[in-house]
Amino acid sequence: MARTSDVATLVSQAREGQPRAVARLISLVEDASPQLREVMASLQPFTGHAHVVGITGAPGVGKSTSTSALVGALRAQGKRVGVLAIDPSSPFSGGALLGDRIRMQEHATDPGVYIRSMASRGHLGGLSWSTPQALRVLDAAGCDVIILETVGVGQSEIEVVGVADTVLVLLAPGMGDGIQAAKAGILEIGDVFVVNKADRDGASATSRELRHMISLADRPEGAWRPPVLKTIASQGEGIPKVVDEIAAHFAWASESGELTKRRERRAADEIEAIALAALRSRMADLGSNELLHDLATQVVQGSTDPYVAADQLIATLD
Ligand code: GDP
């Protein structure tokens, strides 16, 4: 754990692109360190540059393979790239667990690429603030693009990628057809759809079905129309087109105001999570307090109800 006096040094080292400092700062986020307030204050002026791309899709569709291929294509354009893999379901520290999942060995020694996995803590709201904070570290470290990948499926995954500037939804023939995608709620969140494993039967049918389902959505004039692309990620085929479409979405989002809107929503979630965590910790201090015990006694005796009791408790937090 860094001493308070080290924070300034760590931040300036991270800004110079020193991977160890970047890793250290993300560990502070992962550990919900009390120093985060200072870290975030120092990083704030250097953020807002990176394009955050979230990747979602069922396990096995090729997220890791695609991420690796995208990193390669972005590096070829001279971009600095961050990869943040998040396991929303695991309360355990992620490094070792997630390390194998990211098929990133080929990029491991490239100084223009930061790869980091992070387990979000088990406590409520952890995800809402830890993801934007880790993104802020990578952003301040000079990443042009940050790929946000989640491990595991479900609602939490959609929440995580929902904070991205651009959401890439990955499907594979026969695995995640349009109906399944609609059920999982990913049709609404996707900005770019990719049918991976196009070397397999059914890729064209899956793309057609997806295009049809996307076309059914009501879109106002000037809205982004999510493209449906095909890739063979394991061979890098179709990846340059994905990179182009991601960039096109970012350009559209910047121009249309959608980017600001998404970033404000991300910040609002983060602020709310931090505020709730602060309240919860003050409540925890109250747990040993007489007042809560007294109120509980009154509720059990029937002399007050839990809503009134809660109001009284909140009133003492000011
Ligand atoms: P993830 O669980 O979504 O991250 O999927 P992975 O990237 O780990 O890929 C799952 C498996 O599919 C691996 O064995 C990959 O080599 C394979 N795979 C990835 N892309 C393709 C592709 O385009 N075609 C084929 N045939 N296999 C692929």
Boltz pocket constraint, residues with backbone or C-beta under 6 A from the ligand:
constraints:
  - pocket:
      binder: B
      contacts: [[A, 57], [A, 58], [A, 59], [A, 60], [A, 61], [A, 62], [A, 63], [A, 64], [A, 65], [A, 66], [A, 101], [A, 196], [A, 197], [A, 198], [A, 199], [A, 200], [A, 231], [A, 232], [A, 233], [A, 234], [A, 235]]
      max_distance: 6.0
